[in-house]
Amino acid sequence: MRIAVTGSIATDHLMTFPGSFGDQLIAEQLDRVSLSFLVDDLQIRRGGCAANIAFGMACLGLKPLLVGAVGNDFADYRSWLERHGVDCDSVHISETQHTARFLCTTDDNHNQIASFYTGAMAEARLIELKPVADRVGGLDLVLIGPNDPDGMLRHTDECRHRGIPFAADISQQLARMADEQIRQLVDGAAYLFSNDYEKGLIEQKTGWSDEEVLSRVGVRVTTLGPKGAVIDRRGEPSIHVAPAPERGKADPTGVGDAFRAGFLAGLAWGLSLERCGQVGNLTATHVLERVGGQEYELGQKEFLERFTAAYGAEAATEITPHLRCYHP
């Protein structure tokens, strides 16, 4: 299954605030917030939603196609991704802009306040998907992740025009894009990804009820944080996927991207939606246990052991023939 992952490619600047954001907010003055948080540390990591997802898929043994726009400072990052199995031949290199920057502060409750500098990502709107498809002999699915808004709309329209199934993952751009644009990105998606908060925001901004959204997409996948995930289809009972137990919580940045990586890997392997969600949850757990969206390692033996412990021997038997982790 040939899957193109479009979206942001960025450098993450991750900071930690030793307290709660909520304790610093005055309910009667939320219309004029002016705050500065003294943080304990700064860690710079490779990131960007599309790059994180592609990295996770490659660590599970796939060869995802990364599609996005970066600056000419991308060489080291590209080498890292290609060494782990990501196809970067369709990444656009800007002649004038730096690679995007994500600046995020996390509090003790794992709440986050973040900003995103677009940089070269703005040139994603220049990328045509047909040359990508022609290069690899066609595309079976395109994930349209958070990116330059015009780029997201262009990729969605091109998928519709060329009859390529697409997965909508608006995520961080829900706050930026207009209601009509959200409707354009959602309508006709084979898969719609969001977390539970974004689910409500999608319904608010589109003006569609949950049932109306389900009538316009094939599968709706909603992550629930520590409660796992739920998978919905119109006219079908919901599938709740229990979380995979974690061994600690380091930082939530990139957890949702890792879930998508595991879910898409399951689709590529032809697994059931429940199994896709289970692979997604365990992949996400690995990210939660590290700081940074690409600082984890997936070991073949350990992944299967943890998968068996979380979801049972029968489930593990189904994924074993497909799983090809980067590490033994």
C-alpha positions, 0 to 999 in steps of 0.5 A: 500500500503506497501511502503519501504523508503530507503536512508539516516538517519542523524543528520542535523547541520543547520547554517545561513549566513546573506548575499548572497553566490553569492556576495562572489564569484569572477567569474574569480577565480571559479577554486580556491575558498577559503571561510569561512562563519561566521554564525549566529546560529547552530541548530541540528535537526533530518534529512536524506532524508529517515527518513524525507520522512518516518516521513512525510508519518507517519504524514499523517497517513501511516505506512512507512517502513524505510530502512537504516543504522545508528550507535548505537547512534540511540536510541533516534531518533528511539524512536521519529520516532516510536512514530510518526508511522514509522516502524524502524524494518528494520533499520540496526545498525552499530557496529562501525560507528556513524549515518551520519551527514549533515552540511548545511549553508543557505544564505539570498536567501535560497541558500545552501552549504552543506557537508555530512559525511557518517558514518554508512550510508556506511553499507546500501550496506549490506541491502537486501530488501527481508527480509523486504518484507517477514516481511510485506508480500510483497512490493508495492513500494520502494523509493530509495533515496540518500544513500550509492551509492553502496546501491542505486545500490543494492536496484535498482538491487534487485527491478528489479530482484524481480519485485518490482516497485521502485521510483528513487530519486537520489538527492544529490548523482547526484554530486557523482555518475558516469554517467553509475550509474545514468543511472542504477538508472533511467532506469525502475523506476516507478517514478523519482523525482528531482528538476528542477536543478537536472532534467537538471543534470540527462539529462546531466549525462545520455546523454538522452533527456527529451523525452528519460528519459520519455521513460524509466520511468513511471512518472517523477515528478519535483519540481519547488520551489516556482512555485510548481511541474510538473508531466510528462508521455510519450505521455501525457500533463504535469500536473502543480501543483500550490504551496500551499501558505506558511505563512513564510519561515524559512529554505528550508532543507527537503522541497523536502523530505516532497513533496515526503512524501505527493506525496507517501501518495497520491499514497498509497491512490489511488489518481490522480497524480495531487492530489498527487502533491497537497498533496506533495506541502502542506506537503512541505510548512509546512517544509518550515515554520520551521527550520529542516525537522521534526519540523512541525506538521500536524493537521487534521483540519488545513491541510484540511482547508489549502488544501481547500484554496489552491486547492478547496473544490472538491480536499479536498473532495477527500483526506478527507476519507484518511487523518489521521494526527497525530494531531487533 
